[in-house]
Amino acid sequence: MEQQKITGLDEWIDFLSEVEIPVLKHTARRLQTLLQDKDKLSARGIAHVIKHDPLMTVKLLRYLQQNKRSSQDHEVVEVEQVLMMLGLEPSLRNIPAKPLAEEMLGKQKMEALICLLRVIHRSNLASSYAFDWAIHLNDLHFEEIRIAALLHDIAELLMWCFSPTEMLKIRTIQQQDKTLRSNVAQTQVFGFSLDELKSELVIKWSLPKLLITLMDGQHAKLERVRNVSLAVNLARHLANGRGDAALPDDYRNIAELLKLDVDAVIDLISAKSDKNHTANMAFT
């Protein structure tokens, strides 16, 4: 699905605020399986499926914020809590697991689909690291931190779905000039960076303030924001292979965050990466 007529940051924000956000076929299939046995239907079971798909997760959160009741006096970020507020069957009825990203892109955009799936895998890895580190740091907002890491690259995911040709163009530009920063290449093609798009979208969608803060690198002085940023950076660099030149700095920064020595951090990350790779082979 190509949206070639949309130009400029404001038009994209308006479009992405109204359009149906796609989800993964894997997510839709698993939710359908759960619905077939309503006696065993639970918020925990549905949340377990949704929170591994950043597209379905943000679709759910956006719907809640757009349909927030005046009596709702506190912000809700956790997927399970959102489902309990909205009701299980109403949630799945009003927030259907469609369209499917795989069908939107199709065989003609297979390269873009592969890139989309890689970013989703990377987002899940980042969320897993951020969650573990929050537990290690005794941060009671561990679930919010996990979701923030999962959704950190949501603008990139959406643009792979709705503007795959331009995203592939950005990828080509960066492959030709490996020193070119991502935001520069994105601005060359779109006229804005994906970070700018994300920052504006989360405000337009009125996502919870805590979540917006956690996704904003400008608040990096806060420990939990640094947790999210480091997890996202680590997942991105690991995607390039364990020889990526940025990884030594990642390890040192993570060691400082967790108050561990660098070797211990490397061992933890290696074990975690191997476990996640094995667990996600079928998914990817």
C-alpha positions in Angstrom: 0.0 0.0 0.0 1.7 3.2 -1.2 0.7 6.7 -0.1 2.6 8.8 -2.7 0.3 11.8 -2.5 1.0 12.5 1.2 3.8 15.0 1.6 5.1 16.9 4.6 5.1 16.2 8.3 1.7 17.6 9.0 0.0 15.6 6.3 1.6 12.3 7.5 0.6 13.0 11.1 -3.1 13.6 10.0 -3.0 10.5 7.8 -1.5 8.2 10.5 -3.9 9.5 13.1 -6.9 8.3 11.1 -5.8 5.3 9.1 -6.2 1.7 10.4 -2.9 0.6 11.7 -1.9 -2.8 10.3 -0.9 -5.8 12.4 1.1 -8.9 11.8 -0.5 -12.0 10.4 1.0 -14.0 13.3 -0.8 -11.7 15.8 -4.2 -11.9 14.0 -3.9 -15.7 13.8 -3.1 -16.1 17.5 -5.9 -13.8 18.6 -8.4 -15.7 16.5 -7.3 -18.9 18.1 -7.9 -17.4 21.6 -11.4 -16.2 20.5 -12.4 -19.7 19.5 -12.3 -20.8 23.2 -14.2 -18.1 25.0 -14.2 -20.0 28.2 -10.5 -19.6 28.5 -10.4 -16.1 27.2 -8.4 -13.9 29.5 -6.8 -10.4 29.6 -3.5 -12.0 30.3 -3.6 -14.3 27.4 -4.7 -11.6 24.9 -2.1 -9.2 26.3 0.6 -11.8 25.9 -0.1 -11.9 22.1 -0.6 -8.1 21.6 2.5 -6.9 23.5 4.8 -8.8 21.1 3.5 -6.8 18.2 4.3 -3.1 18.4 1.8 -2.3 15.7 -1.1 -3.9 17.5 0.1 -2.5 20.8 0.0 1.1 19.6 -3.2 0.4 17.8 -4.8 -0.5 21.1 -3.3 2.4 23.0 -4.3 4.9 20.3 -7.9 3.6 20.4 -8.1 3.9 24.2 -6.9 7.5 24.1 -9.2 8.4 21.3 -12.2 6.9 23.2 -11.1 7.9 26.7 -14.0 8.4 29.1 -14.3 11.6 31.1 -14.3 9.5 34.3 -10.8 8.0 33.5 -8.7 10.0 35.9 -5.4 8.2 35.4 -3.3 7.1 32.5 -3.1 3.5 31.5 -0.1 2.1 29.6 -0.1 -1.7 30.4 -1.8 -3.7 27.7 -3.6 -6.0 30.2 -5.1 -3.0 32.0 -6.3 -1.5 28.8 -8.1 -4.7 27.8 -9.7 -4.9 31.2 -10.9 -1.3 31.0 -12.3 -1.7 27.5 -13.6 -5.3 28.0 -12.0 -8.3 26.2 -14.5 -9.0 23.5 -15.3 -5.3 22.8 -11.6 -4.7 22.5 -11.1 -7.3 19.8 -14.4 -6.2 18.1 -13.6 -2.5 18.1 -9.9 -2.9 17.5 -9.7 -5.6 14.9 -6.5 -7.3 14.0 -6.5 -6.1 10.5 -5.4 -5.0 7.9 -2.5 -7.4 7.8 0.9 -5.9 7.1 1.9 -8.9 5.0 -1.1 -8.4 2.7 -0.6 -4.7 2.5 3.0 -5.0 1.3 2.5 -8.3 -0.6 5.0 -10.1 -2.8 5.8 -7.0 -4.8 7.2 -5.3 -1.7 8.8 -8.4 -0.1 12.0 -6.5 0.6 10.1 -3.9 2.6 8.2 -6.6 4.4 11.5 -8.2 5.4 12.8 -4.9 6.7 9.5 -4.4 8.6 9.9 -7.8 10.3 13.5 -7.1 11.2 12.5 -3.8 12.9 9.7 -5.6 14.8 12.2 -8.3 15.9 14.6 -5.5 17.0 11.9 -3.7 18.9 11.0 -6.9 20.8 14.6 -7.5 21.7 14.9 -3.9 22.9 11.8 -4.2 25.0 13.1 -7.4 26.6 16.4 -5.8 27.5 14.7 -2.7 28.9 12.3 -4.8 31.0 15.2 -6.9 32.5 17.2 -3.9 33.3 14.3 -2.1 34.9 13.8 -5.2 37.2 17.5 -5.1 38.0 17.2 -1.5 38.9 14.1 -2.1 41.1 12.1 0.3 38.9 8.4 -0.1 39.5 7.6 1.2 36.1 9.1 -1.9 34.4 6.1 -2.6 32.2 5.9 1.0 31.0 9.6 0.9 30.2 9.2 -2.3 28.3 6.4 -0.8 26.2 8.3 2.4 25.6 11.2 0.4 24.2 8.8 -1.7 22.1 7.2 1.4 20.5 10.4 3.5 20.3 10.6 2.9 16.5 6.9 3.0 15.8 7.3 5.7 13.1 9.8 3.6 11.2 7.4 0.6 11.3 4.5 2.7 10.1 6.5 4.1 7.2 7.6 0.7 6.1 3.9 -0.2 5.9 2.6 3.0 4.2 5.6 4.3 2.3 7.8 1.3 1.5 9.3 2.8 -1.7 10.6 5.8 0.1 11.9 3.7 3.0 13.8 1.5 0.6 15.2 4.6 -1.0 16.5 5.7 2.4 18.0 2.3 2.9 19.8 2.5 -0.4 21.2 6.0 0.3 22.6 4.8 3.6 24.1 1.7 2.0 25.9 3.9 -0.5 27.2 6.3 2.2 27.6 4.4 5.5 28.7 7.6 7.3 25.4 9.3 6.6 23.2 9.6 9.7 19.7 8.1 9.5 17.9 11.4 10.3 19.8 13.1 7.4 18.8 10.4 4.9 15.2 10.5 6.1 15.0 14.2 5.8 16.4 14.1 2.3 13.6 11.7 1.2 10.6 12.8 3.4 11.5 16.3 4.4 11.5 15.3 8.1 13.1 12.6 10.2 11.3 9.6 11.7 12.1 10.9 15.2 10.3 14.1 14.4 7.3 12.1 13.1 7.3 9.9 16.2 7.5 12.9 18.6 4.6 14.6 16.9 2.5 11.4 16.5 2.6 10.4 20.2 1.4 13.9 21.1 -1.3 13.9 18.5 -2.5 10.5 19.7 -2.5 11.8 23.3 -0.5 8.8 24.5 0.2 8.6 28.2 2.6 11.3 29.3 4.9 8.8 31.0 5.2 6.8 27.8 5.9 10.0 25.8 8.7 10.9 28.3 10.2 7.4 28.2 10.4 7.5 24.4 12.0 10.9 24.3 15.8 10.8 24.3 15.9 14.5 25.3 15.1 13.3 28.8 18.2 11.0 28.9 19.2 12.3 32.3 16.4 10.3 33.8 17.6 6.7 34.5 14.5 5.0 33.1 14.7 7.0 29.8 18.4 6.1 29.6 17.4 2.5 30.1 15.0 2.7 27.1 17.6 4.5 24.9 20.4 2.1 25.7 18.2 -0.9 25.0 17.0 0.5 21.7 20.6 1.3 20.7 21.9 -2.1 21.7 19.2 -3.9 19.7 19.9 -1.8 16.7 23.6 -2.3 16.8 23.3 -6.1 17.5 21.2 -6.3 14.3 24.4 -5.4 12.4 26.3 -8.3 13.9 28.4 -8.6 17.0 31.3 -6.9 15.3 29.4 -3.6 15.1 31.8 -0.8 16.1 29.3 0.9 18.4 28.8 -2.1 20.7 31.8 -1.5 23.0 30.4 2.0 23.9 27.0 0.3 24.4 28.5 -2.2 26.8 30.2 0.5 28.8 27.1 2.7 29.0 25.0 -0.3 30.1 27.5 -1.3 32.7 27.4 2.2 34.1 23.5 2.1 34.2 23.4 -1.3 35.9 26.5 -0.7 38.1 28.1 -3.9 36.8 31.5 -4.5 35.1 31.6 -4.6 31.3 32.5 -8.3 31.1 29.4 -9.2 33.2 27.2 -7.1 30.9 28.7 -8.7 27.8 27.9 -12.2 29.2 24.4 -11.2 30.1 23.7 -9.7 26.6 25.3 -12.7 24.8 23.1 -15.1 26.8 20.0 -13.0 26.2 20.7 -12.6 22.5 21.1 -16.3 22.0 17.9 -17.1 23.9 15.9 -14.5 21.9 17.3 -15.6 18.6 16.2 -19.2 19.2 12.8 -18.2 20.5 12.1 -15.9 17.5 13.3 -18.1 14.7 9.8 -19.3 13.9 8.4 -15.8 14.3 10.8 -14.1 11.9 
